Amino acid sequence: MPKRTLVLWFFILLKFSLHRLILSPAYDLHRDEFLHLDQGKHLAWGYLSVPPFTSWNSYLILLLGNSEFWVKFFPALFGVLTLVVVWKAIEALGGDLFALVLGATAVTLSVLLRLNLLYQPNSVDVLSWTLIYFCTLQYIKTEQNKWLYFAAVVLGFSFLNKYNILFLVAGLGPALLISPHRKIFINKALYISALIALLMALPNLIWQYQNGFPVIHHMELLADTQLVNVNRLDFLKEQVIFFMGAQFVILAAFVSFFIYPPFRKYQVFFWSFVFTLAIFIYLRAKGYYAIGLYPIFLAFGSVYLEGVLVKKLYWFRVAAVLLIAAFFVPMYQVAFPSKSPDEIAKNSKPYRDFGLLRWEDGKDHELPQDFADMLGWKELAQKVDAQYAKIPDKKHTLVLCDNYGQAGAINYYSRFENIGAVTMNADYINWIPLDEEIKNIILVQNADDDDKERKREQAFFKSIRQTGSVETKYAREKGTSIYVMLDAKVSINAILREDIEKNKW
C-alpha cells in the first residue's frame, strides 16, 4: 500500500477514535439530535427547522437500530469525508507528503472535531462547502465542465441539507465576476448546472410554498431571539478560535494568492471568503455558520508552505505539525464534553475566557450551552415513563411537552416504543395525533412556566397533579415539571386544534 494511502488511513482512524474519547458518559444526546431523529419517523420534503436531508439520514439510523453509536457515527463520518476532500484538494494542487500531513492535522485537530460530535446538519454543511470549493478548484485548474455538474449535484444536496449553503453562492458569485474567471458566466454549462441544482431543490421549494414558507418565519424568530444577541466582535473572535493552531496555514493561503505565481489564478477563493464573511458579519450570524469557509484554505496553505518554506527550512516540517497539536491541547480542555459537569463548573475560568459559557440569551452560565443541552433527558424520560405506565388507557393518552427537546428525548429514551410525545414547538406541531379522542395528558412544562397550579387546565380535567420535575444538576431543563391530567371533561382534541392554529407559523 502506498505511503500516502497509509498516512490517510492513519488520520481517518485517528479522527474516528478521537470522537470516541472526547465525550464523557455523563452526557445524554443533545436536544437538537432528538428532533432530527424523530424527523426520520415523519419523512417529508421539508420541515419547519431544516430541509429534508437529515431526515433521510435519521431514517437510516432507525433501520440500523437507532442506537447512540449510529447517532454519533454519521457526523463523525461526514467529518472524515471533509478530511478526505481536503486531502484530495492538496493532491490536486500538487502537494507532497508534508503538505498532506499538515493539512490533515489541521483538519483533525480543529473545531471540526466538536462540530462532528453532534448529529446536526452542520457536519454535512461543512462537507458540502468543502466539496463545492473543491469542484471550483478543479474547474479553474482544468476548465472541464464536468466539475460544474459535480458542483451542481453537491449544491442540490447541500440545499436539501441546510440553507446556509446559499451564503457560499452569494460570496462565490461576485468573486468570480471580478476575477479573470468571469468568462464562466458565458459558459452554457454553468446554466445547465444551475438548472440541475434547482431541480434537485425544487421538491423542498414546493413544500415551502405549500406550507407558507415557514423558513421565513423560522429566520425571523431566529433573528429576534438569538441573532440579536450576537456580537459582531465576538463573531470575529470565534473565527480565530475555530482553527487556532492552524491560523498560520490559513494566513499562508491568503498570502499565496497574491505572491505565489502558481496560486494567483485561485485568487477567487480569497475574494469569495471576503464577500461571504462580510455578509455573515452584516447579518449578525452565529460564528459556526462560517466554519465551512476554512477547510479549502488549509489545502492551499499547506501546499504553499511546503513549496516555499520547507525546501529551505527542514525543521519547519516537525515544528508546524507540533504547533497545531500544541494549540489543540488547551482547546481540548474546554471545547469538548470530556469532563463531567461538576469538573467544568468547579474550573469554569478557562471556559469563560473563551466565551463558551455565554448562551443564546447573551448571559454566562455554569456550563457551555451545548453541554447543558445534553443533561437531564434520561431522567425526564424515566419520570414520564413511570406516570405513563400507571395509566391504563394509553390509547387515549397524550404526552404533551413545552419544547422539542423534551418531546424528542422522551421518544428516544422511553421504554414505550409508541409513546409519541409531541409539543406545539418546532416540527412536532404537525405530528400531534388528533385521530383518536384524547382523554388524558401527561404535561411537561419548562421551569419558567408561570402557571404552576395549572389554572387553565383545571376546567378541562377532573384530576390534575404534579408528579415530579427534572433535578439533574446543571441541566438546561432543570426544574422542568411533569403533570398528570386525567379524565377530560371537554373535547381536548378541539382545544388542541385551536392551539395548533395559534402556534403555527
KEVEX-82971 format. One record per residue (C-alpha): residue in one letter; x, y negated, z negated. Coordinates in steps of 0.5 Angstrom, whole numbers, plus 500, padded with zeros to 3 digits. Each point is the difference from the previous one (the first is absolute). Example, Ala and Ser with C-alpha at 12.3 -4.5 7.8 and 13.67 -1.06 7.14 Angstrom:
A525509484;S502493502;
//
This chain:
M500500500;P503493502;K503496494;R494494502;T495505499;L502503493;V501493498;L493498502;W497506496;F504498494;F496494500;I494503501;L500505495;L503494495;K494496501;F495506499;S504501494;L500493497;H493500501;R499506495;L505497495;I497492500;L493502497;S499501492;P495506499;A497495495;Y496497506;D494502504;L499498507;H499493502;R493496500;D500499508;E502507501;F494503497;L496495505;H504502506;L499508498;D492499500;Q500497507;G502507502;K494502498;H496495504;L503500507;A498493504;W503496505;G501494494;Y500499493;L499493496;S507500498;V504504505;P500502507;P499508501;F507503501;T501501492;S493504500;W503505505;N506501496;S495501494;Y496505504;L507504501;I501499493;L494503498;L501506505;L506501496;G497501493;N500492498;S506501495;E504495498;F506503503;W497499507;V498493498;K507498499;F503504505;F497496506;P502493498;A507503499;L500503507;F498493503;G506497496;V504506503;L498498507;T501493499;L507502499;V501504506;V497495504;V506495497;W505506502;K498500507;A500493501;I507500497;E502505505;A496496506;L505494498;G506504501;G501501492;D505506498;L500504493;F502494496;A494496502;L495506500;V502501492;L500492499;G493500503;A497506497;T503498493;A497493501;V493503501;T500505495;L503496494;S495494501;V493498499;L497506504;L501505495;R495496496;L495499506;N501507502;L498502493;L492499500;Y495502505;Q498494503;P500497508;N507497498;S504505502;V497501507;D500493501;V508499499;L501506504;S495497505;W504493500;T507504501;L497504506;I498494504;Y506497499;F504506502;C496500506;T501493501;L508501499;Q499506505;Y496496505;I505494500;K506505501;T497504506;E495496503;Q496506500;N492499500;K499507496;W503496494;L494495501;Y495506500;F503503494;A500494496;A492499502;V499507497;V503498494;L497494500;G493503501;F501505494;S503494496;F494496500;L496506498;N504501494;K501492498;Y498494503;N507497497;I503502507;L497494503;F505496497;L505503504;V497499506;A499493498;G507499499;L503504506;G496497505;P502493499;A507502499;L500504507;L497494503;I506495498;S505505502;P503503507;H496506499;R493495501;K500504507;I497505496;F493496501;I500501507;N501508500;K493503501;A503506496;L499495494;Y493499501;I498508501;S504501494;A495494496;L494504503;I503507497;A500497493;L494496501;L496507502;M503503494;A498495495;L493499504;P496505495;N502496494;L499494503;I493502502;W499503493;Q502493497;Y495497505;Q494504498;N501499493;G501492500;F508500500;P501502493;V507499501;I499492500;H496501493;H506504497;M505495502;E496494497;L500504494;L507502500;A502492501;D495498495;T502505494;Q507502502;L504496505;V498493497;N505503494;V506501505;N505495499;R504499507;L507499496;D498507497;F499503506;L507498503;K503502494;E497507501;Q502500507;V507500497;I499506495;F497505505;F507502503;M504496494;G506505501;A500499508;Q499493501;F507499503;V498505505;I493496502;L504494500;A505503504;A495502505;F497493500;V507497502;S502506505;F494497505;F504493501;I507502499;Y501508502;P499500508;P497507501;F494498495;R499493503;K494503504;Y497502494;Q499493497;V493501501;F500504494;F502494495;W495496503;S495505499;F502500493;V500493499;F493499503;T497506496;L503498494;A497492501;I493503501;F500504493;I503494496;Y495496503;L494505498;R503501493;A501507502;K502505495;G507502500;Y500507502;Y496498506;A506498504;I504507498;G499502507;L505495503;Y506502497;P502508502;I502498507;F505495498;L503505496;A502503506;F502494503;G504498494;S503507499;V503500508;Y503493500;L503501493;E503507503;G502497506;V503493498;L503501493;V501508499;K505500505;K505496496;L497501493;Y500507499;W499499492;F493497502;R497507502;V500502493;A499493497;A494499504;V496506498;L502500493;L498492500;I493503502;A500505495;A502495494;F495495501;F495506500;V501502493;P497494497;M494500505;Y499508498;Q500498493;V494495501;A497502506;F497507499;P496503495;S505505498;K500497493;S494501495;P495495499;D503499493;E507499502;I498495505;A496496495;K506500495;N505498505;S496495504;K505495502;P503503506;Y493500503;R498493498;D507498503;F498503507;G493497499;L497507500;L495499494;R496495504;W494503502;E495497506;D497496494;G506496500;K502502493;D505504497;H498507496;E504505497;L500505506;P501499507;Q493500503;D501506505;F503504493;A494498496;D495502506;M503507499;L498501493;G493502496;W497503506;K500507498;E498498493;L494497504;A498506504;Q500504494;K496496496;V495499505;D500508501;A498501493;Q494496501;Y498503507;A501507497;K494498495;I495498505;P496506502;D497496506;K506499504;K497500507;H496493498;T506497496;L505495503;V507498497;L500492502;C506496499;D503493500;N505501505;Y503504505;G506503496;Q495502494;A496504505;G506503504;A503502494;I494504497;N499503507;Y507502500;Y502503493;S493502499;R499508499;F493499503;E501500507;N494497503;I499494494;G500495505;A502494496;V498493504;T501493499;M497493503;N507499502;A504501506;D498506505;Y496503494;I494496501;N499503507;W500507496;I495499495;P496506500;L492498501;D497506503;E499503493;E496497494;I505497495;K497501493;N507500496;I506496501;I507500497;L502493500;V508498500;Q501493498;N506495500;A503498493;D498493502;D493501501;D495495496;D494505499;K503505495;E493501498;R497502507;K494495499;R499500508;E499508500;Q496500494;A494499504;F502506504;F501506496;K498503494;S506501497;I507496500;R506502496;Q508498501;T504507499;G507497500;S505496504;V507500503;E505500495;T507501504;K505495498;Y502495505;A495503505;R497494504;E493504499;K501500492;G493498497;T496503506;S494502496;I495506502;Y493500499;V495506501;M493497502;L494506500;D493501503;A499494504;K493496499;V500497507;S503501507;I507500499;N501501508;A496494501;I505496496;L506502503;R498499507;E499493497;D506499497;I504503506;E497495505;K502494495;N507503499;K501502508;W505495504;
//
